[in-house]
Amino acid sequence: KSNLVIAIDGPAGAGKSTVAKMLADKLNNIYIDTGAMYRALTLKALDLKSNLDSSQELSKLAKNTEIKFKKVHGEDRILLDGKDVSKEIRSKEVTNNVSLVAKVPAVRRQLVKLQRKMAQNQGVVMDGRDIGTVVLPDADIKIFLTATVEERTQRRYDELKSKGKDVNFEDLKSEISRRDKLDRERKVAPLKMAEDAIELDSTILTIKEVIKRILKFCQEES
Ligand code: C5P
């Protein structure tokens, strides 16, 4: 089968986006980063000083927001109401507030609708928290990518350090743990492995090995 639909879920920093992007390139599929969509909406809510405890306010905001992806020089950029916010959505403030926005059911309904529309009638690699369980339950291949919290923190730490940022390992670790806890314990579409997903642990596998294994599953499917 060509045009495979691949869902990749897992906790923060497990390597989902790196893996998803590489797979999409290899398979000539489109790549959809659903986390970026929740981040974009969070950025808007913060800019507008919305009340992040008000589901009603956030739901209204989601309905009045346009989120799109666009390829520029081969790179995926995200447009929030027409403006490229690819860099802004990675800020610490957005990262530490996104789970509050993402737990609102009406926000999720809105974004899931958009995600399904983006994936319609084509091969796609989509990454997030609820792709295999909620967004694309009929996906051909479902991967649950994990790694220990220490490993995930270390990767993020190295990444930030290499950008010249001043970071503290323990602070970073507690931020990542807090976000995972919120994502795992929310009522609607919590982070969890789909029953028919394959778990891959990137603590012990390199990214190359993870890709190799997934490509093998793809061959078996086609
Ligand atoms: O993947 P990323 O770390 O960019 O996701 C940011 C946040 O967006 C997650 O911590 C989670 O709260 C939310 N999210 C979600 N469902 C998805 C993707 C992301 O709730 N499918």
Residues whose N, C-alpha, C, O or C-beta is under 5 A from the ligand:
A	BS01	C5P	A12 T34 G35 A36 Y38 V98 S99 A102 D127 G128 R129 D130 R179 D183
